[in-house]
Structures are given as C-alpha cells and as structure tokens.
Amino acid sequence: MTTYRIGVIGLGQRIAHVLAAMKEVGWSFVLEAYADPAPVGAPILEAADIRMGRPCADPAELIARGPYDLLMLGAPNHLHFEHLMVAMQTGWPIFAEKPIVRTEDETEALARRLAQPAPPIYVGLVMRSLPIVREVIDRIDRGELGELVSIDATEHLGPEHGAYLARNWRRKQAWGGSYLLDKVVHDFDVFGRFVGARPERVASFGGRRIFRSDRGEIARVYEDGSDAYAYRDAGWNASNDAFQSDMDVTDHQVALVEYENQVRLSFHANSHSSLTERRWYVAGTDGTLIADLVRNKLMVRRALFRGKPEKVEYGGVTADAHNGADQAMALDLLAALESRAAFPVTPYESMEAGLTVMAIDRAMEARQVINCAPMWARYDAACKAPASA
C-alpha cells in the first residue's frame, strides 16, 4: 500500500475532519508538514491520533520541504485563490476546500490559469460523494423523471449550527464570501449537474433578522435548562457571542433560478430552524422525487402511478448531517490519486457553482433580476485565455 506524504496549508477544522475521514477509511498517509499560525484543527487530529508533522512559517517554507503526494488547502475562503496559485506551481496534486475561490474576479483569474498546464485539483464539494446524491443523479440521467421541469430545495440549520456560523470566520464576507457561497455552494453544484444547463436569470431576497444585537432579551437556554448557542469551538478569529458579533452575511435567504433550458428552481435557506431540513423536491414530466439529505431518505414515484412511492433509506445518519459523505469523499479522492476513477466533481463545475451563487447574491444586493449571460461570457473567455492575458 502506498503511504502518501501530505502537506497542509491552512490546518482548520474542516481539513482536519477530512484527514480524520481519510484515516478512517484506510488511507496510509503521513502529515509531513503544515503551514498555519493558529492550527485550530489540531484537537480534531489529536482525537483521530494523527500526528501533525512539522510546523512551517508559511506556504513557501512548506513547499520547500516537499515534495508531497498531495497538498491540502484548508484556510479560510479569502485565502483559497492565493494558496491555489502557489500550490499549482509545484505540479503536485491538490485537494482544495470549497468554495474553490471567493469572488468573480478570482474565478476568472483561476480559469485563465487553468487554461495552462496544471496539476490535478480535487475540490471538497463533499455532497457529490454521498450515495443518495449519486443515485439521484443516476436516476435523472437515466430519464426516470422524464424532462426536468422544476426543483424546490431547502437547507434549514438548527440554532446551534447557525450560531456557530454567526461566531465563526464565515460570518464576515471579507473572509468567507456570502452565507450561500460558503454553506450552500454544494447544493447549487448538484443542481447544475441535475439540470445540465447554466442559470440564465436569478433573483434573491435575504438578510439578517436572527443573529442581531437589537432583538431584545434573547433566551440562552433550552426548556430543560441546558445552554443554547454553545455549539463547539468557533475556530479562527471567532466571536464570543452569535448575537453581538460583527456578522455581515445573511442568516436567511431565498433564491429563484431560471436555467438556460427553462428548468426553474426555488431555494430557501434559514440558519435558525427548530425543524432542520436539507431537502430537494425534483419534478419532471414523468415522475417526481424527494431527497431528504438530513434523514438520508429518497422517495420516488412515476407521474402516472397510483401505488405507493418507492422509498429508499440509506441509514448512516450522523449528527453533522454529512451522513458519511466525508468518508465517501476520502475514498473518491484515493481512487482519483490511484487513477482508478475520476473524482466526482471538476474544478470547472466548482467554479460554475460558485459563480451561480455569486450572481444570486448580486441579485439580492441589487434587488434586481440578474441576467447571467454577461457573467458566463466573461468566464468562458477566461477559460480560453492564457494566464498572462
């Protein structure tokens, strides 16, 4: 068995969870070195019995101590582009956390760079690896639903999870981009795969009405007396209080998308829900399915069928609602490195999912319906241009 030498730039909580999943599914690896002045993922690695390796002052020192079989990038989103540009110069395979980059300008610059020879880049859009998601894609591709007509989708987080995001670095656009970009780009990646087309027009409304300091006296305990809003360490540059932080991203948002092939989608996100949900309702001319990503259940029925719908339960439900996706992605990553299978998502699909969410956020900020054609034209031109253009 190959033992992989790994270097990590940005040893945060998320990349630590990915490393722990890699160990859990049987990877043989050594974390040779990491570059992070405050490695908040250290307790997660310690719990997984993974040695952290040599600390490096910066990415340049880490790279100088190479080579590595895999570079893993896990810093906050505002550093993704910078770290990708450095990592691609090495020629070593790269695993980058989502979103691949944070802005439209960064996306176009990355597209120009990818028009030149580049090493493999695997993006942590972890939902692509979930068995339930793979099956939904397969059923749509096989035509079980006929032609897709419309999609209704949700992601409603529990109060503890929402409070974590309101305290974590993701609360600030300067570090994380928008709420949807960091938390829901997974879903829009999958929707684009379902539909097989890019968004043509988008609209959105959202704001911050939950995690605010002016809401008066906010209860901080559950009915049983246990503390509320105390969900785990909030990591790098954390705020102490979800309601008193300098948060400037939305805590709830709705979006409408019309794709180029006339499929329509509605999306509703809320970060303080007592009934958690991540659900996709996909309606086609010949059938309908409901994918419940929290409970890991699928329900499907043909349009002209009066019997009971088909139900599939995948089990393996976990407290973080990833339901084994991290472990599945770790296996996909190993298969890709060993050239046994393609990774489920490409950097281009990742960039297009990010641009979709960025257009939605622009529509919200402008209070207008956004025509996406100019954005796609710029992106396509960047994909064909040399990096020096």
C-alpha atoms as one frame of an Amber mdcrd trajectory, in Angstrom:
protein
   0.000   0.000   0.000   1.276   3.449  -0.910   1.913   5.773   2.011   1.085
   9.319   0.911   3.165  12.271   2.023   0.786  15.149   2.725   1.352  18.852
   3.260  -1.419  21.092   4.569  -1.775  24.832   4.040  -4.415  26.032   6.468
  -4.987  23.413   9.167  -8.534  24.393  10.070 -11.381  22.365  11.489 -12.752
  21.295   8.135  -9.499  19.998   6.642  -8.827  18.180   9.925 -12.164  16.393
   9.614 -11.254  15.365   6.055  -7.901  13.986   7.234  -9.666  12.070  10.006
 -12.065  10.594   7.445  -9.135   9.590   5.233  -7.601   7.684   8.114 -10.948
   6.111   8.999 -11.433   4.613   5.517  -7.958   3.124   5.375  -5.625   5.656
   3.797  -1.954   5.201   4.607  -0.512   8.698   4.934   1.857  10.867   6.880
   1.087  14.517   7.529   4.633  15.685   6.907   4.159  19.408   7.452   1.592
  22.163   7.819   1.576  25.934   7.432  -0.854  27.660   9.790  -0.033  30.150
  12.568  -3.074  29.008  14.581  -3.960  25.398  13.631  -7.456  25.159  15.112
  -7.840  21.697  13.582  -5.216  20.299  15.965  -7.686  18.894  18.541  -9.534
  17.022  15.786  -6.282  15.438  14.589  -5.311  14.568  18.135  -8.653  12.833
  18.682  -8.060  10.874  15.461  -4.497  10.008  16.521  -2.950  11.797  13.529
   0.491  13.313  14.070   0.582  16.926  12.881   4.082  16.917  11.424   6.454
  19.846  11.109   5.060  23.381  11.540   6.130  25.782   8.789   6.169  29.553
   8.933   4.356  29.975   5.630   3.376  28.104   2.446   6.762  28.851   0.871
   8.601  27.003   3.655   6.148  24.099   3.477   6.638  23.753  -0.276  10.405
  23.979   0.093  10.230  20.923   2.357   8.429  18.914  -0.329   7.760  17.056
  -2.477   4.337  15.858  -1.343   1.964  13.356  -2.882  -0.932  15.660  -2.014
  -1.209  19.304  -0.984  -4.364  20.048   1.027  -5.674  23.620   1.214  -7.943
  24.378   4.154  -7.521  28.058   5.026 -10.486  30.469   5.201 -12.052  31.211
   1.833 -10.355  34.572   1.244  -7.008  32.750   1.033  -8.088  29.990  -1.363
  -7.063  31.783  -4.557  -3.654  32.827  -3.215  -2.904  29.336  -1.965  -4.103
  27.691  -5.179  -1.825  29.894  -7.271   1.165  28.907  -5.119   0.224  25.232
  -4.968  -0.275  24.888  -8.737   3.292  25.993  -9.357   4.531  22.797  -7.683
   2.795  20.395 -10.053   1.687  18.216  -7.107  -1.953  17.047  -6.802  -4.134
  19.428  -4.793  -7.177  18.974  -2.602  -8.888  22.342  -2.060 -11.800  23.005
   0.226 -14.914  24.571  -1.234 -15.706  27.163  -2.423 -12.788  26.919  -4.783
 -12.457  30.745  -4.762 -14.460  33.628  -3.272 -15.126  36.264  -5.964 -15.938
  36.591  -9.661 -12.558  38.219 -10.334 -10.764  35.335  -8.629 -12.855  32.846
 -10.604 -11.886  34.417 -13.921  -8.215  34.581 -12.897  -8.285  30.926 -11.875
  -9.981  29.990 -15.152  -7.180  31.749 -17.057  -4.600  29.859 -15.026  -6.330
  26.523 -15.638  -6.162  27.192 -19.384  -2.463  26.420 -18.946  -0.984  23.086
 -17.803  -1.954  22.483 -14.182  -1.825  19.627 -11.676  -4.978  17.727 -10.697
  -7.269  19.756  -8.420  -9.870  17.979  -6.311 -12.469  20.242  -4.690 -14.196
  19.315  -1.444 -17.785  19.512  -2.684 -18.451  16.593  -0.418 -22.120  16.044
  -1.289 -21.120  14.733  -4.727 -19.754  11.643  -2.955 -22.899  10.815  -0.955
 -24.600   7.603  -2.131 -28.052   9.230  -2.078 -26.806  12.078  -4.281 -25.115
   9.678  -6.698 -28.367   7.741  -7.004 -30.457  10.842  -7.635 -28.046  11.901
 -10.400 -28.160   8.407 -11.878 -31.963   8.288 -11.878 -32.198  11.701 -13.526
 -29.576  10.726 -16.114 -31.492   7.511 -16.899 -34.609   9.548 -17.559 -36.731
   8.175 -14.715 -38.277  11.598 -14.152 -38.575  12.466 -17.838 -37.573  16.024
 -18.650 -36.884  18.100 -15.552 -39.384  20.894 -15.037 -38.821  22.409 -11.601
 -36.915  21.991  -8.344 -37.794  23.160  -4.851 -34.925  22.950  -2.374 -34.206
  23.901   1.224 -31.467  23.997   3.805 -32.601  24.846   7.335 -29.965  24.676
  10.059 -30.608  24.151  13.743 -30.000  27.083  16.133 -26.672  25.658  17.352
 -25.285  25.308  13.826 -26.480  28.767  12.819 -24.947  30.272  15.942 -21.641
  28.582  15.143 -21.623  30.238  11.707 -22.542  33.588  13.299 -19.462  33.277
  15.551 -17.060  31.601  13.085 -14.996  33.471  10.444 -17.748  32.648   7.936
 -19.768  35.475   9.485 -17.721  38.010   7.508 -17.919  38.477   3.731 -14.268
  39.556   3.695 -13.225  36.123   4.937 -15.862  33.707   3.709 -17.810  35.382
   0.942 -21.554  35.092   1.371 -23.573  32.702   3.513 -24.789  30.864   0.406
 -21.319  30.664  -1.112 -19.809  29.003   1.911 -22.710  26.892   3.111 -24.852
  26.113   0.059 -22.491  26.055  -2.934 -22.678  22.248  -2.523 -26.334  22.285
  -3.419 -26.006  24.592  -6.400 -23.219  22.418  -7.749 -25.558  19.420  -7.621
 -28.496  21.367  -9.073 -26.378  22.360 -12.046 -25.495  18.689 -12.533 -29.185
  17.703 -12.362 -30.290  20.351 -14.819 -27.411  20.112 -17.284 -27.509  23.838
 -18.005 -26.314  27.121 -16.563 -28.539  29.719 -14.893 -29.940  32.311 -17.282
 -31.700  34.587 -14.770 -31.620  34.754 -10.969 -33.399  36.696  -8.244 -32.949
  36.642  -4.486 -34.066  38.189  -1.217 -32.407  37.797   2.149 -30.973  39.491
   5.184 -30.086  39.199   8.848 -33.039  39.045  11.217 -31.985  36.326  13.656
 -28.438  36.883  14.895 -28.766  40.572  15.783 -27.999  42.577  18.897 -31.239
  44.564  18.744 -33.616  41.666  19.237 -34.033  42.437  22.940 -33.689  39.757
  25.579 -32.824  36.505  23.796 -33.262  33.254  25.669 -29.952  31.409  26.024
 -31.229  28.114  27.459 -33.479  25.312  26.296 -36.631  24.354  28.157 -34.664
  21.726  30.075 -32.175  24.303  31.351 -29.252  23.295  29.119 -27.178  26.004
  27.468 -28.173  27.114  23.968 -25.961  28.524  21.214 -22.882  26.815  22.671
 -22.109  24.585  19.694 -18.358  23.780  19.700 -15.301  25.990  19.384 -15.861
  28.539  16.627 -12.260  28.432  15.427 -10.088  31.125  13.878 -10.993  34.767
  14.641 -14.121  33.650  16.451 -16.631  35.985  18.054 -17.738  35.200  21.591
 -21.439  35.818  21.028 -23.543  34.950  17.984 -25.904  37.871  18.666 -23.252
  40.502  19.380 -20.781  39.676  16.619 -19.770  41.803  13.634 -21.574  39.413
  11.286 -22.376  40.921   7.873 -23.701  37.916   5.926 -27.304  36.789   5.725
 -28.851  34.399   8.218 -31.760  33.563   5.905 -32.188  33.864   2.150 -34.441
  32.764  -0.693 -33.497  32.492  -4.374 -35.123  31.852  -7.726 -33.179  30.490
 -10.680 -34.236  30.026 -14.293 -31.783  27.849 -16.214 -30.978  28.173 -19.893
 -33.065  25.071 -20.681 -36.079  26.560 -18.852 -35.853  24.433 -15.709 -36.879
  26.573 -12.724 -35.607  26.310  -9.152 -36.612  27.859  -5.837 -34.323  27.723
  -2.814 -34.959  28.609   0.834 -32.234  28.759   3.499 -32.583  29.591   7.191
 -29.881  29.255   9.852 -32.120  29.113  12.948 -34.728  26.420  12.448 -36.190
  24.094  15.062 -37.056  21.643  12.269 -33.809  21.031  10.424 -34.077  20.166
   6.762 -31.996  19.759   3.638 -34.464  18.599   1.015 -34.615  18.528  -2.776
 -38.004  18.133  -4.466 -37.314  17.408  -8.134 -40.283  17.322 -10.518 -40.124
  16.028 -14.085 -42.613  15.293 -16.836 -42.674  11.567 -15.968 -42.025  11.461
 -12.242 -41.042  13.178  -9.018 -38.501  12.514  -6.307 -37.805  13.882  -2.849
 -34.282  13.566  -1.478 -34.110  14.152   2.280 -30.437  14.774   2.954 -30.823
  15.111   6.721 -32.607  11.784   7.236 -30.809  10.168   4.274 -34.010   9.008
   2.587 -35.201   9.030  -1.012 -38.801   8.829  -2.236 -39.711   8.434  -5.935
 -42.957   7.918  -7.841 -43.858   7.933 -11.513 -46.360  10.552 -12.615 -48.992
   8.073 -13.842 -48.784   5.594 -10.974 -51.297   5.330  -8.121 -49.380   2.871
  -5.965 -47.163   3.703  -3.064 -43.987   5.616  -3.900 -40.671   3.821  -3.886
 -38.745   4.564  -0.697 -35.042   4.049  -0.110 -33.389   4.524   3.287 -29.606
   4.781   3.258 -29.046   4.825   7.017 -25.788   6.040   8.477 -27.325   9.286
   9.736 -24.773  11.377  11.650 -25.124  14.362  13.966 -23.423  16.693  11.463
 -25.857  15.606   8.692 -22.929  14.653   6.446 -24.113  11.052   6.822 -20.805
   9.508   5.799 -20.069  11.942   2.967 -16.599  12.756   4.324 -15.640   9.087
   4.314 -17.117   8.583   0.836 -15.183  11.605  -0.472 -11.989  10.262   1.115
 -12.456   7.049  -0.859 -13.155   9.025  -4.050 -10.006  11.066  -3.514  -7.885
   7.955  -3.070  -9.406   6.362  -6.182  -8.598   9.507  -8.184  -4.997   9.636
  -6.973  -4.598   5.953  -7.869  -6.157   6.589 -11.325  -8.929   4.076 -10.636
 -11.792   6.545 -11.104 -12.413  10.186 -11.903 -13.159  12.468  -8.965 -16.920
  13.247  -8.866 -16.562  16.990  -9.488 -14.186  19.065 -11.619 -12.678  22.469
 -10.840 -14.785  23.909 -13.665 -18.018  22.611 -12.166 -16.894  24.056  -8.848
 -16.232  27.463 -10.400 -19.605  27.459 -12.156 -21.425  26.584  -8.932 -19.619
  29.449  -7.234 -20.500  31.899  -9.996 -24.145  30.840  -9.766 -24.222  31.701
  -6.073 -22.335  34.954  -6.643 -24.954  36.001  -9.212 -27.715  35.161  -6.727
 -26.031  37.319  -4.105 -25.649  40.191  -6.575 -29.357  39.947  -7.328 -30.146
  40.158  -3.618 -27.897  43.173  -3.099 -29.179  44.998  -6.198 -32.829  43.998
  -5.625 -32.982  43.116  -9.306 -33.357  40.110 -11.547 -29.850  39.419 -12.845
 -29.186  38.318 -16.419 -26.295  35.864 -16.131 -25.245  35.907 -19.802 -22.523
  38.592 -19.413 -21.035  36.706 -16.462 -20.862  33.440 -18.417 -19.357  35.244
 -21.416 -16.542  36.625 -19.245 -15.969  33.241 -17.648 -15.882  31.386 -20.984
 -13.423  33.915 -22.369 -11.211  33.440 -19.312 -11.296  29.656 -19.747  -9.814
  30.066 -23.214  -7.281  32.756 -22.422  -3.632  32.313 -21.466  -2.775  33.191
 -17.880  -0.852  36.266 -18.993  -3.829  37.697 -20.899
